[in-house]
Amino acid sequence: MQKLVKLIIIFVIMAKKPLYMYPGSLKEIQALGRRLKDARLRRRFSMETVCVRADISRPTLSKIEKGDPTVAFGHYVQVLRVLNLLGDLELLAKADDLGRRLQDEALPGRKRAPRRKMTSGDSDGQAKS
C-alpha cells in the first residue's frame, strides 16, 4: 500500500501543467503535422519506417502528424530529417524584418566630430597648420 501511495505522489508531482496556446498558433502546428503526414505518404514511408529511422515511438509520430504541441521540438526535427526536409528548418525566423527594424532604431545616431575653433586672422574657416 505504501508503494502505491508513493507512486501516486510521484505521478502527481511529475504531472505536466496544461499547455495553453493561441488558436492561431495551434492551427499552425496542426497544419505542420498534416504537411509532415502528407510528405511521409508521398514518399510511401510507413509509420513504422519513420519511427525506426527517427528513433521515436509510433504514438509520438501519431501525435506529431496530428500537430500535438506537447511533443518535443527535437522529435519534429528528427521526422524532418527522415523525410529529407531538414533544409526547410533554415527558413524558420530567417527573415526577421521586425527584429532588424527594432535593432536599427536602437543604434545610436550619427555623431559629428566637434568643430575646430577658428584662430584669429583666418578668414576662410581653415585652421592654420
Salt bridges, closest charged atoms under 4 A:
GLU48 OE1 - ARG58 NH1 3.81
GLU65 OE2 - ARG40 NE 2.56
